[in-house]
Amino acid sequence: MKKRATTKPPSQQRRKTLMMLLFVGLGLLLFRAAWLEVFQQSWLKEKADKRQVRTVDVPPYRGMILDRAGEPVAVSSPVRSVSLNPRKLLKKRKKLLEEYEKGNAVEMESRIAKNRYLEFEESLTALATELKIEKSELMKKINKYRSKHFMYLGRQLEPEIAERIVSLDLPGMDSSLEYRRFYPSSEMFAHVVGFTNIDGKGTEGIERFMDENLGGQQGKNRVVRDGRGKLIENVEQLELMIPGKDVQLALDSRIQYVAYKELKKQVYKLKAQAGSVVVLDVYTGEILAMANMPGFNPNNRGALKAWNYRNRAVTDALEMGSTFKPFTIAAALEEGVVTEDSLINTSPGYIDFGDYKVSDPADLGTLSLARIIAKSSNVGASRIALRMEPRKQWMFMSRIGIGRVANSGFKNESQGYLLHYKKWAKVDQAVLSYGYGASATLLQMAHAYSIFGTGGLIYPVSVLKQKEAVEGQRIISEKTANAVLGMMETVVDKKGTGINAAVEGYRVAGKTGTAYKLIGKKYRKHKRITSFIGIAPVSNPRIVVAVMLDQPKLGVTGGESAAPVFSKVMSQALRVLDAAPDKGTKGMRTAHSVAPSVAFRQESTL
């Protein structure tokens, strides 16, 4: 009998094949693991670092802005910004929704998928609530950036709100430190200090012009984040964060408060379009107060308009009218074309230049220089100007700063306008004598007036507190300065146009101004600029106060509208400076050329 060949059962053959495949697979996995561990270690580490190690910016703390006494008028407070990876969040939401809608044969797994989706949706609802918007609006915003890896959900949020948002644990969520700018004095310092944008960059005022000093330098840190982007560890500091430097202003909060309050009250009372006040230390050139209307709150910038936050005292160059007359007389005295005792015939009350006529309200007859200022005679000022060489008159106006930037520290200062004397006709020379044909800012005018308080010297003007003594430049002789100061004192007496500028207990010298506005190359008689600029105490001048109102509908002269504001601001400022009353004294101070030390001036205003 033939022996039958034996063969393995099919099941045993399959088992052997499967075992061989399993061992080959395990071998390949072990080989791959060994290869990665030995030969690809650096590459894997680099990939892991790219996914977990990040370089983050460290925002600098912005320096404070302080008043002259060291009180903060602009400070930064830590806040948080919250961002999101829209692509990541929408991908997760889509996946949970698909699992929820697909369902599962196993009831338990189906319930888990449903709960996960509903919890995710509840987190989105809570997020919308924290951001104070509807959920539909939130999803519309996220979908708008669906292809992006980054979007801001909220900027400059309070830390506790940001913490609640991050705790929702949505995918792609992150928060970072920022600083928000706060202004404790609100409207009072707004036009001078300005404000920052949402990224902490200065956009107006001192915030803008001193941005490099205030801003500091951003730092960089290397950090480790988990798969959800949460911070795990600060690894190292790559670049040192340098905080911004503090900036100290020359402004005194007590004087600033009165200037802003009185200006605001008068603007509303007289229904004026706008207004400005400048208070200047005659010997240091420091701006002790600068207020503007209309005002604005820099802490609430939702509806800001350029019309409100423009610093008119330095940006608006206007024809200032009769406040120019003291300059005309000072220039004429310096040139020797008149003397303190000169008499000027103003009859018949006008000068005819053909197409244009210079006139007074009435025929004032023959006037002394002092009465020309007190009565504000246009004809008298014009006759004096016409005695001078045009070049001499033009050079004097240029020396006191008309047509030149004041360089006070504001980069958006207007230089004003002064037509070159070679282009003058006789009428141009005449009208310049009482403030037409040239424009200046209120700061330029206050600065120019300071020469009458210092005995003919002018000091550099500054919005920042001066730490060292500054040197003055002589513009006119002490004799001329004293003479014009005495003439301006008559403006505030009972027969002058500026009686409302009187300050109880103090001698005041100043000048009213009322000028028609030039609109569309035509002067509008129903639209006026009214002003009063003055110095006190006359026996020992300390400060200049300049007030301007734009288009008051009531009180249409400088004596009616601007002089009362001057009186209240000057009164308070002199008391803050502890200036000795001089009412009843006679004569001028004779030692103008020796300025008080900066240390004394600063100490007296604290």
C-alpha positions, 0 to 999 in steps of 0.5 A: 500500500502506498503511503499518503503524503501529509499536509498541514491543516489550513488553519495552522498555515494561516496562524503561522503566516500571521505570526510571521507578519506580526514579528516583521511589524514589531521588528520594523517598529523597533528599528524605526524607534531605534532610528529616531532615538539615535539618528533623528533625536535633534530633528525631533527635539527641534520639531517639539520646540517649534510646537511648544517653545515660543518667543513672546513680547514683553510690553514695557510699562509706559512712563507717567506724566506728572504735573509740576508738583509730581502728581500723576496726570497720566498713568498706566494700569495692567490689563489683558488682551484675549486672542483666539485661533479661529481656525482651531476653534471652528475645526473643533466645533465642526468635529463635535457637531459631526459626532453629535449628529452622527450618533452611535449604536452604543447609547453611552457613547452617543450621550457623551458626544451630545454632552461634549457638544452642548458643553462646547456651545455653553462655553461659546455662549459664556464667552459672548456674555463676557464680551457683552455681545450676542452669540450670533454676533460672536460667531459671525466675527469668528467666521469672518476670520475662519482661515486665520490663525489669530484674532483679538477677542478683546483688548485692554480687558480687566484682568478678572474678565480675561481670567474668566474668559481663559477659564472657559478652556476653548481651543486656541484661546490665549491672553497676554499682558497689556497696559491701559492708559488712565487720566486721573484729571480727566478733561482738565489736562486733556489738551496738553497731555493728549492720549494714546491709541489702543496699542499704547502709542501716543497719538496726541499732546505730550503722549505723542511728542514725548512718546519715545521717552514715555514708551520704553523698550519692549522685551522678549522672553522664551516660554513653554506652552502646552498643546492648548497654548497655555503658558507652562514655564518662562524659560529665559529672558532674551531681551530686557524690557526697559520701562518708559521714563516719567515726564514732568510738566511745568503745569500747576494743577491748582492754576490749571483747574481754575483756568479750565473751570473759568474758561468752560463757564464763560464759553457756555455763558457767552455761547462761544464756539471755542476758547483758550487760556495760557498762564506763563511764568515770565522769567522761566518761560514755563507754561503754568496752565493751558486750557482749551474749550471745547473739552473732552474726556481722554478716558472715554474716547468712543466719540472723539472728534478732532474739533474737541481735542485740538490744542487751540492755544498752540495750533490756531493762529489768529489775527488777535486785534488790538493786543498788538498795539503795545508791540507797536508802541514798544517798537516805535519807542525803541526806534526813537520815532516817538517818546513817552511824552509824545502826543498823537493827533487822531482826528478826524477819527479815521485814515483813508487808504482808498479801498480801505479805511482805518477808523476809531469809534469816534474822533478821539482827538489828540492822545498820549501813547498811554491813552492810545492803548487805554482807548484802543485807538486804531488811528493812533496806533496806525499813525505811530506805525507809519512813522517807522521804517517797514523793515524795523517794524517787521524785524521787531515783530519777528524778534518777539516770535510772530511768524516763528514757532515757539518751540515749547515742546509741542510738535504741532505748533503753528508758526503763525503768519507775518507778511514780509515787509517788502510786500507791504503797502502803506495800509498793511503797515498801518493795520499790522499796528493793531493786529490785522495782516498777521496771525499768532497763537495765544501761546505766541502772544503770551510769550511775546507779552512776557518782555514787558514783565522781565524788563525787555528780556524773553525766555525760552517757553517750555511745557516741561518743568525746567531743572536749570536756570535759563538765559533770556534774550534782550528784545527791548530796553528796560526803560521801554519795557517799563514805559509800555507796562505803565501804559498798559496799566491804564487799560485796567483803570476806570476809563480803560477798556479792560476794567473787568480785568482788575484783580483785588489787591494787585496792580494789573497791566494788560490789553483788550483785543477784538478782531473780526474773523477772516473767513473766505478772504472776507472779514465777518463783522458778526464773527469775532475773536475777543481776547485779553492779555495781561501781566501782574503784579505790576510792581514785581511781574510774575506771570502773563495770563492770556485769554481768547474766545472764538465767536462769542455770541454775547459779550462781543468785546475783549473787555466784556468777554475775555477780561473777566476770565483773566481776572479770576485766573490771575487772582488764583494764580497769584495766590498760588504763587504767594505773590505779595499784593501791590495795590496802592504802590506806585512806580515800576520795579527797577531791577527787571534785568535780574531774574529770580532763580529757577529754584525759587520760581519752582519752589514758589509754585508748589 
